[in-house]
Amino acid sequence: MLTDDTKLISVDDHVIEPPNVFIDHIAPRYRDEAPRIVEPEPGVQGWEWEGRFYPLQFQGNVHTRYFREGEQGRGDDLFARRYPDMIPAAYDVHERVRSMDEDGVWAELLFPTFPRFGGNRFLEATDKDLALACLQAWNDWMLDEWCAAYPDRFIPQTLIPLWDPQLAAKEIERCAAKGSKAVIFVENPYPIGLPSFPTGHWDPVFAAAAHTGLPLSMHIGTSSGLLSPSPDSTPSVGIALCGVNSMSALGDLIFSGAVEKHPGCKVALSEGGAGWVPYVLERLDYTWQRSRYDGVSCSKLPSEVFAEHFWVCMVADRYAIINRHLIGLDKLMWECDFPHNDSNWPDSRKVLAEAVHDVPDEEARQIGELNARRLYDFW
């Protein structure tokens, strides 16, 4: 069971950037070009950057956003389009800590919103020097302002410039020196127009992650989207089957040998669930033994590579909990996904406690707290 002294650590949550992020933290020479919040029409706010407009898009739920029926015809819109339609904990660090206390959550690991979950937004920049300045401003805000306000309540993780793996490695080293504990990466670079993992293009990133000891956080959807069987399919298909993205990333990374050749490289598959892991490892091992085509570069059983390099997380996945020893008890972590639709706030602790009610106390604490502390060196 989940004991009262377990300090829950969520390894997947999200933040809506407040309006000051880039203006306050970007290098002075770029301040006039920094992304800034504008309101081009009533009821719609968003970021203006390089002449483009990016509307605020916050997918909350009935507890984390305000649904304003009939207002500007947006009462049934899934996404909040302005700050007043979100609970302040979405973008205010002090309110976030209060919401965490209400939820029984001790610490969080945060993914960005405007830069997109993997930092893909900055690939769109015309001026890559400006993009790098914006990315570093986000990192400095996360490290020096948000996490610094409550250093025992947030695990700092930072972005990398995806358009240049050498620059990315330098940013990993820079942020590690400032206290970053994880690196935000993408689950599959190929669909967003970048070289794939098997090419070796990303070796500097994997090497820097291994050298610094920072895990690579690969969030679902960072390869450009979730599963969609057809143009007529509801987005709920992709949301329900989001683990498919993590399965694909796992298989590609293992068979390509991309992580295996960098001992110490750690990968966290974020928001992809975990109940699927035993079957996928069994299937990867079976295929590795029987159908090893050209390009399969892993020298060990895929299940062994998983045990050395990968971690997974879940919200309240009973299949993962029941099969925790097949997954690897030390590989399974918990996530809240606050303040998104999957979040159980303000009942997250209660929901997890029910899911692990028949699990020995120390094992429940490993899942809810200790595995995250060990992976992210957060003590």
KADADA-V210973 format. One record per backbone hydrogen bond with DSSP energy under -0.5 kcal/mol. NH is the residue of the N-H (numbers start at 1). CO is the residue of the C=O. E is the energy in kcal/mol with one decimal. If there is no record, write none. Layout:
# KADADA-V210973
NH;CO;E + NH;CO;E
This chain:
# KADADA-V210973
3;1;-0.8 + 6;3;-1.7 + 7;5;-0.5 + 8;6;-1.0 + 9;368;-2.9 + 10;107;-2.7 + 11;334;-2.0 + 13;109;-1.9 + 14;338;-2.9 + 15;111;-1.9 + 16;90;-2.9 + 17;15;-0.6 + 21;18;-1.7 + 24;20;-2.5 + 25;21;-0.9 + 26;22;-2.1 + 30;27;-2.5 + 31;28;-1.5 + 33;30;-1.4 + 34;30;-0.5 + 34;31;-1.2 + 36;48;-1.5 + 38;46;-2.8 + 41;44;-0.8 + 44;41;-2.0 + 45;81;-2.9 + 46;38;-2.2 + 47;54;-2.9 + 48;36;-3.1 + 49;47;-0.5 + 49;52;-2.5 + 52;49;-2.2 + 54;47;-2.9 + 55;53;-0.6 + 56;45;-3.0 + 58;80;-1.7 + 59;57;-0.6 + 60;58;-1.3 + 64;61;-0.8 + 65;61;-1.7 + 66;85;-2.4 + 67;65;-0.6 + 68;66;-0.7 + 69;67;-0.9 + 71;68;-1.7 + 73;70;-1.4 + 74;71;-2.8 + 77;74;-1.7 + 80;58;-2.5 + 85;82;-1.6 + 86;83;-2.3 + 87;64;-2.2 + 90;87;-2.4 + 91;88;-1.8 + 92;88;-2.3 + 93;91;-0.5 + 96;92;-2.3 + 97;93;-2.1 + 98;94;-1.7 + 99;95;-2.3 + 100;96;-2.3 + 101;97;-2.4 + 102;98;-2.0 + 103;99;-1.6 + 104;100;-0.9 + 104;101;-0.6 + 105;100;-2.6 + 106;8;-2.0 + 107;8;-1.8 + 108;153;-1.7 + 109;10;-1.1 + 110;155;-0.6 + 111;13;-2.3 + 116;113;-1.6 + 119;116;-1.5 + 121;115;-2.2 + 122;119;-1.1 + 123;120;-1.9 + 124;121;-1.9 + 125;122;-1.1 + 128;126;-0.8 + 131;127;-2.1 + 132;128;-2.4 + 133;129;-2.0 + 134;130;-2.5 + 135;131;-2.7 + 136;132;-2.6 + 137;133;-1.8 + 138;134;-2.2 + 139;135;-2.3 + 140;136;-2.7 + 141;137;-2.4 + 142;138;-2.6 + 143;139;-2.6 + 144;140;-3.2 + 145;141;-1.8 + 146;141;-2.4 + 147;142;-2.5 + 149;145;-1.1 + 149;146;-0.7 + 150;146;-0.7 + 150;147;-0.8 + 151;148;-0.6 + 153;150;-2.3 + 154;150;-0.8 + 155;108;-2.9 + 156;154;-0.7 + 158;182;-2.1 + 162;160;-0.9 + 164;161;-1.5 + 168;164;-2.5 + 169;165;-2.1 + 170;166;-1.9 + 171;167;-2.2 + 172;168;-2.3 + 173;169;-2.2 + 174;170;-2.6 + 175;171;-2.7 + 176;172;-2.5 + 177;173;-2.0 + 178;174;-0.9 + 179;175;-0.6 + 179;176;-1.1 + 180;175;-2.8 + 181;156;-3.3 + 182;156;-0.7 + 183;215;-2.9 + 184;158;-3.2 + 185;183;-0.5 + 185;217;-2.7 + 192;189;-1.1 + 193;190;-2.0 + 194;189;-1.9 + 199;196;-0.9 + 200;197;-1.4 + 203;200;-1.8 + 205;202;-0.8 + 206;202;-2.2 + 207;203;-2.9 + 208;204;-2.2 + 209;205;-2.5 + 210;206;-2.2 + 211;207;-2.6 + 212;208;-2.4 + 213;209;-1.5 + 214;209;-0.8 + 215;181;-0.8 + 216;266;-2.9 + 217;183;-3.6 + 217;215;-0.6 + 218;216;-0.7 + 218;268;-2.8 + 219;185;-0.7 + 219;217;-0.7 + 220;270;-1.7 + 222;219;-1.6 + 224;221;-1.5 + 233;230;-1.6 + 237;234;-2.1 + 239;235;-1.9 + 240;236;-2.6 + 241;237;-2.2 + 242;239;-1.1 + 244;241;-2.2 + 245;242;-1.2 + 246;242;-0.9 + 247;243;-2.6 + 248;244;-2.3 + 249;245;-2.3 + 250;246;-2.6 + 251;247;-2.5 + 252;248;-2.4 + 253;249;-2.6 + 254;250;-2.3 + 255;251;-2.6 + 256;252;-2.0 + 257;253;-0.6 + 257;254;-1.0 + 258;253;-0.7 + 259;253;-0.8 + 261;257;-1.6 + 262;259;-2.0 + 265;262;-2.4 + 267;309;-3.1 + 268;216;-2.9 + 269;267;-0.6 + 269;311;-2.6 + 270;218;-2.0 + 270;268;-0.9 + 272;269;-0.5 + 277;274;-1.7 + 280;276;-2.3 + 281;277;-2.7 + 282;278;-2.1 + 283;279;-2.6 + 284;280;-2.9 + 285;281;-2.6 + 286;282;-2.3 + 287;283;-2.6 + 288;284;-2.6 + 289;285;-1.8 + 290;286;-1.3 + 291;287;-3.3 + 293;291;-1.5 + 296;293;-1.8 + 297;255;-4.1 + 297;295;-0.9 + 298;255;-0.6 + 304;301;-1.1 + 305;301;-1.9 + 306;302;-2.8 + 307;303;-1.9 + 308;304;-1.3 + 309;305;-2.0 + 310;306;-2.5 + 311;267;-2.1 + 312;331;-2.6 + 313;269;-0.6 + 313;273;-0.5 + 314;333;-1.7 + 318;316;-1.0 + 321;317;-2.2 + 322;318;-3.1 + 323;319;-1.8 + 324;321;-1.3 + 326;323;-0.8 + 327;323;-2.1 + 328;324;-2.3 + 331;328;-2.7 + 332;328;-0.5 + 332;329;-0.8 + 333;312;-2.0 + 333;331;-0.5 + 334;367;-0.8 + 335;314;-2.1 + 337;12;-2.5 + 340;337;-2.1 + 341;59;-0.7 + 343;337;-0.5 + 343;340;-1.4 + 347;344;-3.2 + 349;103;-1.3 + 351;347;-2.5 + 352;348;-2.5 + 353;349;-2.6 + 354;350;-1.9 + 355;351;-1.7 + 356;352;-1.8 + 357;354;-1.0 + 359;356;-1.9 + 364;360;-2.5 + 365;361;-2.2 + 366;362;-1.8 + 367;363;-2.0 + 368;364;-2.5 + 369;365;-2.3 + 370;365;-1.9 + 371;366;-2.5 + 373;369;-1.9 + 374;370;-2.4 + 375;371;-2.5 + 376;372;-2.5 + 377;373;-0.6 + 377;374;-0.6 + 378;373;-1.9 + 379;377;-0.7
